[in-house]
């Protein structure tokens, strides 16, 4: 017997099972992403993020991003976890996505690594 949930399973390009939110999540997510793109400069984006998220949520995002940067330059996962305070499970998840050139982490970190100000 199948258990009914608000998620369904699909496989990604690698054949791994990926969980995807139902359709009702897509429109609000698209609207949120469009709101980020409406910010005219870093100051507006900063203000929007601080209004939108709690300090704990911001810290979680920052931790994941810092983990991605450390992993990108070759630090071992355990060291990244120790340096950032991000759990080893989350670091492993970030590393999994970072290892795929088509992932958002990889694309963004690659672009930022070519900028001298980061």
C-alpha positions as CSV (number, residue, x, y, z in Angstrom):
1,X,0.0,0.0,0.0
2,X,1.3,3.4,-0.9
3,X,1.5,6.1,1.7
4,X,0.1,9.4,0.6
5,X,2.5,12.4,1.0
6,X,2.7,16.0,-0.1
7,X,5.9,15.0,-2.1
8,X,6.4,12.7,-5.0
9,X,9.6,11.0,-6.1
10,X,11.3,11.6,-9.4
11,X,14.8,10.6,-10.7
12,X,17.3,13.2,-11.7
13,X,19.7,13.1,-14.7
14,X,22.0,10.8,-12.7
15,X,19.2,8.3,-11.9
16,X,19.1,9.3,-8.2
17,X,15.8,9.7,-6.5
18,X,15.0,13.3,-5.9
19,X,12.1,14.7,-3.9
20,X,10.1,17.4,-5.5
21,X,7.5,19.7,-4.0
22,X,4.0,19.6,-5.5
23,X,3.0,22.2,-8.1
24,X,1.5,24.5,-5.5
25,X,5.0,25.3,-4.3
26,X,6.4,26.2,-7.8
27,X,4.5,29.5,-8.2
28,X,5.3,31.0,-4.8
29,X,9.0,30.0,-5.3
30,X,9.1,31.6,-8.7
31,X,7.6,34.8,-7.2
32,X,10.2,34.8,-4.4
33,X,13.0,34.3,-6.9
34,X,11.6,37.1,-9.0
35,X,11.5,39.3,-5.9
36,X,15.3,38.7,-5.4
37,X,15.9,39.7,-9.0
38,X,14.0,42.9,-8.4
39,X,16.6,44.2,-5.9
40,X,18.5,46.9,-7.7
41,X,21.7,46.6,-5.7
42,X,23.4,44.8,-2.9
43,X,22.0,47.1,-0.3
44,X,18.4,46.4,-1.3
45,X,19.2,42.7,-1.5
46,X,20.8,42.8,2.0
47,X,17.7,44.6,3.4
48,X,15.3,42.2,1.7
49,X,17.1,39.2,3.1
50,X,17.1,40.5,6.6
51,X,13.4,41.3,6.4
52,X,12.6,38.0,4.9
53,X,14.6,35.6,7.1
54,X,15.4,35.2,10.7
55,X,19.0,35.4,11.9
56,X,19.1,31.6,12.2
57,X,17.9,31.1,8.7
58,X,20.4,33.6,7.4
59,X,23.2,31.8,9.3
60,X,22.1,28.5,7.8
61,X,22.3,30.0,4.2
62,X,25.7,31.6,5.0
63,X,27.0,28.4,6.4
64,X,26.0,26.3,3.4
65,X,27.5,28.9,1.0
66,X,30.8,29.1,3.0
67,X,30.9,25.3,3.0
68,X,30.5,25.3,-0.8
69,X,33.4,27.8,-1.1
70,X,35.7,25.7,1.1
71,X,34.8,22.5,-0.7
72,X,35.3,24.1,-4.1
73,X,38.9,25.0,-3.2
74,X,39.6,21.4,-2.1
75,X,39.2,21.3,1.7
76,X,38.1,17.9,3.1
77,X,34.5,17.7,4.3
78,X,35.3,17.2,8.0
79,X,37.5,20.3,8.0
80,X,34.8,22.3,6.3
81,X,32.3,21.2,8.9
82,X,34.7,22.2,11.7
83,X,35.5,25.6,10.1
84,X,31.9,26.5,9.3
85,X,29.9,24.9,12.1
86,X,27.7,23.2,9.4
87,X,26.8,19.6,10.2
88,X,28.8,16.9,8.3
89,X,25.5,15.7,6.7
90,X,24.8,19.2,5.3
91,X,28.5,19.5,4.1
92,X,28.1,16.2,2.4
93,X,24.9,17.3,0.7
94,X,26.5,20.5,-0.4
95,X,29.5,18.6,-1.8
96,X,27.2,16.2,-3.7
97,X,25.6,19.2,-5.5
98,X,28.9,21.0,-5.9
99,X,30.4,18.0,-7.7
100,X,27.9,18.4,-10.5
101,X,28.8,21.1,-13.1
102,X,25.2,21.6,-13.8
103,X,24.3,22.4,-10.2
104,X,23.6,25.9,-8.9
105,X,26.4,25.7,-6.4
106,X,29.0,24.9,-9.0
107,X,27.8,27.6,-11.4
108,X,27.7,30.3,-8.8
109,X,31.0,29.4,-7.0
110,X,32.8,29.1,-10.4
111,X,31.6,32.6,-11.4
112,X,32.5,34.1,-8.1
113,X,35.9,32.5,-8.0
114,X,36.8,34.5,-11.1
115,X,36.0,37.8,-9.3
116,X,38.9,39.3,-7.4
117,X,36.6,40.8,-4.7
118,X,35.2,37.6,-3.3
